[in-house]
């Protein structure tokens, strides 16, 4: 089952996406991921840039953590997709 999650990458980027955790590497399947930025004004941008694919696979060595986004981030993401 896919849920909207917030991912923190080792690069320092924050992503919001529909996420499916997989049993083997690559460990995470993302559908339509966006980077999250801004504090006063929330901004979402497609990730990765310059790629048309909506399904992205990430290995666990790219991740710091995965968790539930704030309601504001969740709402902004759902509005985009």
N, C-alpha and C positions, 0 to 999 in steps of 0.2 A: 504494500500500500504506500502511496506517495503522500507526503505531507509538505506544507510550506515550512521551510527551515531557514535559519540564518547560519551561514558557515563563515568561520574566520580562517583565512588561509595563512600559511607561514610567511607569505609575502606581505602581510598586513592588510590585504583586501578583505572587505566584508561582502559576502554574496547572499542574496535571497533567491530561493528557487524551490520548485517542487523537487523533492529529494527521495530517492529510494536507496536504502543501504543494501549493499550486496554482500554475499558471504565470502567472496574471494576478491583479490585485486583484479581490476580497479574496484575499490570498495564503495564508491559513491556514484550513482547515476543522477545527473541533474537534468531537469527539463526546463528550458527557457530561463536560464540564470541571468540575474542582473547584479551589478555592483551597487552598493549602497554607500552614499556619501552625504555630507552636510549635517549640520546640527540644528541650526535655526530653520533651515529649509531643506527638507529631505529631497534627495535626487537619486533616481535609479537610471542606470545606463546598461545596455546590453553587454554581456560578457560571454566569451572573450570578444574583444573588438575585431572587426574585419572578418568574422566567421558567420556563415549563414546557418550552420547547424544549430538545432534547438536541443539536441540530446548530446550531453557532454559527460564523459567519464573521468573521474578523478581518482588518483591513488591516495592511500592514506598518508603517505609521506608529504603531501601538499597541505594537509589540514592541521590546524591547531585544535579546533573544536567545532561541534555542530550543536545548535540549540534552537529553541523556539523564539521567533522574532517578536518584537513589540507589536502591539495592535496597529500602530501607525505604519510600521514597515510592512506588515502583513496586508493591510488595506491598500497601500500604495502599489504593492506587487500585484495583488489580485485585480486592481484597476488596470494595470498595464497588460496583463495577460487575459 
